Amino acid sequence: MPHRTSQSTAAVRRGGIRVVTAALASAAAVVVLTGCAGLEYKEDICSSGEYPVMSVGGTGGACVSDKKDPPAGFVRYPKGKVPQQVDDKWDVYWNTHTVDKDGNIIDAPDAG
């Protein structure tokens, strides 16, 4: 036997579907118009338990365990100028700058 639905029940279901559809459309519009502002993902330079180091005379870098010293040819970033996240202020800066063997900040020779 076919299942019968009263007209009032069907109307409630249609109304509920319309509300859900409108809410989803509104949410999609907000995402499109704001470009997901405030939901930007930032990648850390190093994992927890590590710190970033830079190559002497170049723009290369690495991450070193908090329990170890930098390897040969690498130094810690100058205090207050340590990049924390990919493309942050200091990460961008160190793409065109480096330190020489005496620890002086210089223009990176390979920065072009």
C-alpha positions in Angstrom: 0.0 0.0 0.0 1.5 3.4 -1.0 2.4 5.7 1.8 0.3 8.8 1.9 1.4 12.1 3.3 -1.0 14.8 4.2 -0.7 18.1 2.4 0.3 20.0 5.6 3.2 17.5 6.2 4.3 17.9 2.7 4.2 21.7 3.0 6.3 21.6 6.1 8.9 19.4 4.4 9.0 21.7 1.4 9.4 24.7 3.7 12.2 23.0 5.6 14.0 22.2 2.4 13.7 25.8 1.3 15.2 27.0 4.5 18.1 24.6 4.3 18.7 25.5 0.6 18.6 29.2 1.4 21.1 28.7 4.3 23.5 26.7 2.1 23.2 29.3 -0.7 23.9 32.1 1.8 26.9 30.3 3.2 28.3 29.7 -0.3 27.9 33.4 -1.1 29.7 34.4 2.0 32.7 32.1 1.1 32.8 33.4 -2.5 32.5 37.1 -1.6 35.0 37.0 1.3 37.5 34.6 -0.2 37.5 32.7 3.1 39.0 35.7 4.8 40.2 34.9 8.2 40.5 31.2 7.4 44.0 31.4 5.9 46.3 28.5 6.6 49.8 29.4 7.6 52.5 26.8 7.5 55.2 26.9 10.2 58.8 27.1 9.1 59.8 24.2 11.5 58.0 21.6 13.5 57.5 21.7 17.2 60.8 20.9 19.0 62.9 22.5 16.1 64.3 25.9 15.3 65.2 27.4 11.9 68.8 28.0 10.8 70.2 29.8 7.7 73.2 29.0 5.6 76.1 31.3 5.8 76.5 33.3 2.6 73.3 31.9 1.0 69.6 31.8 1.2 69.2 28.2 2.2 67.8 27.1 5.5 67.0 24.1 7.6 65.4 23.1 10.8 67.4 21.8 13.7 66.4 20.0 16.9 66.1 22.3 19.9 68.6 19.9 21.5 71.3 20.4 18.9 73.6 23.2 17.6 73.4 24.3 14.0 75.4 22.1 11.6 78.6 23.4 9.9 77.8 26.1 7.4 74.6 27.2 9.2 73.9 29.7 11.9 70.9 30.8 13.9 68.9 33.7 12.6 69.7 37.1 14.2 67.5 37.7 17.3 64.2 39.3 16.4 64.5 38.4 12.7 63.6 34.7 12.9 61.0 33.5 10.4 58.1 31.7 12.0 55.8 30.9 9.1 56.2 30.4 5.4 56.0 33.8 3.6 55.9 35.8 6.8 57.9 39.1 7.0 61.2 37.5 7.9 60.9 34.5 5.6 60.5 36.9 2.6 63.3 39.1 3.9 65.8 36.2 4.1 65.1 35.3 0.5 67.2 38.3 -0.5 69.5 38.6 2.5 71.9 36.4 4.3 74.8 36.7 6.8 78.5 36.6 6.0 81.1 34.5 7.9 81.4 37.4 10.4 77.7 37.4 11.1 77.0 40.7 9.2 73.7 40.9 7.4 74.4 41.3 3.6 72.5 41.1 0.3 72.4 37.5 -0.8 74.7 36.9 -3.7 72.3 34.4 -5.2 69.2 36.6 -4.9 69.6 37.8 -8.4 
